[in-house]
Amino acid sequence: MIIKNAEIYTCDDEHSIIKNGCIRISEGIITYVGAMKNDEEDDEVIDAQGRPVYPGFIDAHTHLGMFGDSLTFEGDDGNEDTDPVMPQLRAIDAVNPLDGYFDEALSAGVTTVLTGPGSADPVAGQIAAIKTFGRRVDKMIVKAPAGIKFALGENPKSTYNDKEQTPVTRMATAALIREALIKGRKYFIDRQNYENDKENYDEPEYDMKADAFLPLFRKEIPAHFHVHRADDIFTAIRIAKEFDIPYVLVHATEGYMVVDELLEENALGVLSGPVLTDRSKPELSHQSPAAAGILAKSGIPTAIITDHPETPIQYLLLCAAVSVRSGMDRQQAIRAVTCTPAKICGIADRVGSIEKGKDADLVIYDGDPLDITKKPVMVIAGGKIAKSFI
């Protein structure tokens, strides 16, 4: 496939915009990005007619496919709130790729998401990075696990208060997370010792919960901490530093109020949002559409998220537009739904920019994607036309 006559927004490290450019695709992979070349007659040629082309958009925090469209309990597979510590849960075992929202995501140009458990449990389970096109989740995986979900603050408190079960305080929530990580770290060390010296160390007895933490302690994936209040943000940082694990701050609603403190730390980034919601609970009292812009402008890697279904996933670009209206730099907003979440989430080797060797997930727009009146005219996913509105 060849896309010609395109205004290409590469979203790469060079922030390149290629006028009258060309993209070549072979077997689902981008093989060339640059100036126009002579087209082979046997290739499928798409004439962008000067329209802008962007990388497929990325929503770095959703529960897509885990809370069913138009369903209640029957389609609610996002919170296993029968045990507050469940690191062994895998998002891929709950995702329903035939859920109607996958089609709406793809129609909006959102081609990759991170989806995972909700925030009812202090240790909620494993997050997966998946494509939004396909019928079988095993063939949609970009990276799984892509992180482990932890939750602090009001959600686990209220969930287990209703059950008259621990945790009902922030102290107990943090203590349960620490206890799980202590066990996981010991298991990691014991397994490491055994693998390095099988003559002098016994293989540790298999522990499914502890085993789920191995990629976290190997620094292959980060912890994703659900946090809203500033004090919860710093509890997450405290725990991450205590166990020397990479981490991402999810929501960080009050993060913009403590930017100077966050700049002292080493978070991989902030997944900011959603902004198209009401202040439905006390933790959201300081919610602001300016938050993402303030964080990004300070130099903190910041992605914009919908937290689908809190905000339906097809409104990801609308969330970005609201952030720009509230002061965010336009280029940073585009990057906040392309290359920045890819880098934060450890999937930038495949998605997030238009570069040779990356997956051929592309969106041809009929104008500025941050203009609410504009929409995709074509979505190319895995090197094939997935949606065409021409």
N, C-alpha and C positions, 0 to 999 in steps of 0.2 A: 504494500500500500504506500502511496505517496500523497502527502498533503502539500499542495502548492499555493502560492499567492497568499501566504499567511503572515499575520503580524504576530510573531512568536514571543510570548512572555516566558522565558525559560525558568525563572525562579531559581536559578542556580547561584553559586557564590559570586558570580560576576554581575548579577542583576541585569542580565542582558535582555534587550528587546531587539529582535531581528525583523526588520521591515522586509516585506516581499520575500519571506523566507520559505524554506522547504523542510519537511520532516519525512524521513524514510523509515519504514517499518518492515521488519521481517520476522515471522514466527513470533509475533507478540512483543518484540523488543525493538526499541528505537535504535536504528543503525546509522542515522545521519541527521544532524540538525545544522542548518546554515543557509547559505545563499542558494538560490534556485539553480538547478542543473537540468540538463536535457532529460526528459522523462522516457523511460522504457515503455514501449507500446503495450507490453503484456502486463504491466502493473495496473492495479486499481488506483485511479487518480481521483482525488477529492480536491476540488478547487474551492479554497476558503474565501475567495473573492475579497481579499483584504481584511477579512474579519480577524479579531484577536483569537489566539489559541493559548490555552493555559494547561498546566498539568492537571490531571484529575484531582479534585479537591479531597481533602482529608479531614475527617472529624475524629479527633483524638480521644474523645470520651463520650461513649454512647452505651446504650443497652439494647442496640438494634438486634432484633430477632429473639430477644429474651423476654420481652414483655409484648405479648401478641397484639396485633392490630385489632381493635374492636372487641377484645376479649378481656375478661376479668381473671378470676383464679385459674380458669382452664388454660390460659395462655401466659400466666405469670410464672416464669422460670428463673427470675433474676435474684431472688432472695431466699436462701435456705436458712430461715431464721429459727432453726431448731437447735442450733449449736453456735455459740458466738465465735468459734475458731474453726474455720473450714478452708485452709489453704489448698487442700487437695481438689477442690471443685474446679472443673475446667469449663470455661465459657463455651467451647466448641461442642460440648455435650448438651447444651441448652438451645443453641442458635437454630432457628427455623428459617432457612434461606428463602422459603416460599411465602414468608410474611409480606404483606402488601407494601410495607414501608421500604423494602429493598428496591422495589421498582421506582418508588418516588425519590429515593436517594439517587439512584442512577439517572433519573430524568433531570435532576438538579445538578448533575455533574459531580456528585460525591461518589468517588470510585473506591475509596479505602476508608475503613473505620477501625477504631479500636472499640471492641464491645466486651462487656464483662458483667460480673455480678453487681447488684446494687449495694447500698451502704447500710444495710440493716445490721451486718455483723462487723465487729472490730477487725477480724481477718476473714475476708469475704470470698477469696478464691482467685483463680488465674484468669487474666485478661488475654484476649486474642486479637491480633491485627488481621483483618480479613478484607477481601474485596467485596463489593456489593453486587457483583454479577456472578451467577452460577446457581445451581440447584442442589449441590452437595457441598457442605461446609469443608470437607477434607480437601477439596480442590480449590477452595477460595482462600486458603490460609496464606498470609504473608509471613506471619511469625506467631507461633503459639508454643509455649506461653510468651507473651510480650511484656508481662508484668504481673505483680501480685497486688491485689486490691486490699487496702486497709482503710478503715473508717474511724474517724474521731468525732466527738461532739454529740450533737443532738440526736442524730438518727439511731445509732446503736443504743443510746440512753433511753429513748422513747420506746424502741422496739422491745427491749427487755424489761423495762419498767412495767409495760402492759402484761408481761408474763410473770412478773414478780420473781425475776431471775437476774443474776449478775450478767452484765454490768448495768448499774443504774446511775453511776457517776462517771465523770471524766477520769478520775483516778483509777477506777476499776477497768475502764476501757483500755487505758494505757498499760495497766498491769497485765491484762490478758495478752496484749500484743507482745509485751516484753517476755512473758513466760513462754509464748509460742516461739519467739525468736531465739531465746536461750536454748530451748530444746533443739531447734533447728540448727543452731550454730554448733552445738555439741555433736549432733548427728553428722554435720558437714565435716567437722574435724576428725571424728572417728572414721568416717568413710575415706577421707583423704589419707589418713595414716595407713589404713588398710590397703588402699590402692597403691601407695608408694612403697610399702614394706609388708608384704603378705606373710612373710616368715615370722615377724614379731608382733603383728597386730591381727586381732580377730575381726572378721567382718561384722559390722553392727547389725543387730536385728532390724529387719525392715520395719520402718515406721512411715506410713503413707503421708501423714501430715508433715513430718519433718523432712521427708524426701522431696516434698513440693517446694521447699525453700532452697534446695541445692543451687538452682540457677541464679537465685538472688544473691547467695553468698559467693558464688563464682563471679558475680558482677556481670552476668550475661543478660540480665533483665533488671529493671528498677522496681522499687516499691512505688505504687500509686496511692498516695494518701488523700482520701476525701477529707477536706478541711474547709471551714468557712471562717470562723472567728480567728482573730490574730493569735490568741493564746493556743488554739488548737494547731495553727500553723507551726508555732514554735515547739509544741509537743512533738509533732511529726519530725521536725528537724532534730530535736534532741534525741529521739529514738534512732533515727537514721545514722546520726553521728556516733551514737553509743555502739551500734552494731556494724558500723562501717559499710553501709549498704547504699547503692545509688538510689536516688528518689526523685519523684515528680510530685508537685503539688497540684491537686485537682480542685478546681473551683477557686480556692484562695480568695474568697469574697472580700475579706478585709486586707488582702495583701497590699493593695494600693495605698493603704494607710500606714504601712510600715516598710516602705520600699528601701529606706536606708538600712534597715536591719536585714532585709532579704539579700541585699547586695553583698553583705558580709559572708553569706553562706554559699553553698556549692550545689544547689538544686540543679537538676538537668533542665528544669523549666517549669512554667506554670501553664496549666490548661484552664483557661479563664472562661467563665460563663456558667450557666446560660444567662443571657441578659433579657430575653423575651419571656420573662415570667414575673409573677407578682412576688411580693415579699411574704411568702406563705408561712414563714416560721421566724422565730426570734433571731436565729443566726443570720438571716438575710436582711436585717434592719439597715445595714450599711451597703447593700447592693447598689452598684453604680455602673451605668453603661460606659463610663469613662475609665473603668478599671484596667481593661486590657491595654488601652493606649498609654496609660501612666506607667504600667509595668514595662511595656515594650520600649517606651521612650527612655526609660532608665537604664536599659541594657539587659534586662532579664528576658531570656528566651520565652516568648509568650505565644501560645496557640489559642484560637477561638473555638469553642465547642458548643454543641447544642444540648448535651446530656439527654439526647433522645431517649424516651418520649417526653421529657420535661418540656423541651421545645422540639417540635417535629423536625426531623433531620433535613427535610427539603428547604428549611429556612436558614441553613448554615451561612449562606452568603448574605442573607438579610441581617444576621447577627453581626457579620463583619461590617456591613454598611452602617448599622447603628453605632458601632464602635468608632468608625470614621467620623460620623456626624458628631460624636461626642469627644473628638479631639485626636483620634489615632491617625498616624500617618498612613496614607493610602497604600503605599508600597508595603509597609509593615503589616497592614491588614490582609493583603493578598498573600503575603508570605505566612501569615498566621493560620491560613487554611491550606497551605501547600508544603513548602520546604521546612518551615519551622516545626510543625508537629511531626514531620517525618524524622527530623534530627532528634527531637526530644524523645521520641518513642523508639528509636533505634531501627528504623526501617528505611532510612534515606538511601541505602544501597539499591533500593528497588523503586521507590516512589517519591513524589514530592517536587520533582523538577523535570524539565524536558532536556534530557542529556543522553548521549550515546550510551547504550548499555542498560538504560532504565526500562521499566515496564511501559508499554505503549498504552497508557491511560491518559486520554486527552479530552479537552472540552473546547469546542468551537463555539464562541459566543456571538450574539448579534449586536454586541456593544459592550459597554462597561459592565462587568459582573456585579459591581457594587451599585448599579442603578436598578432599583426595584422593578422598573418597567421592562428590563431586558432579561433575556433567558437564553439558555443554550439552544443552538440550532442543531448540534450534533454532539454525541458523546461516543468516544471510541474507547473501548475497554478491552484490554488484552489483545490489542491490535485489530479488533473487529468493530464494526459499527454496531453499537449496542442500542443507541437511540438516535433517531433522525427526525427533525421537525421541519425540514426544508420542504 
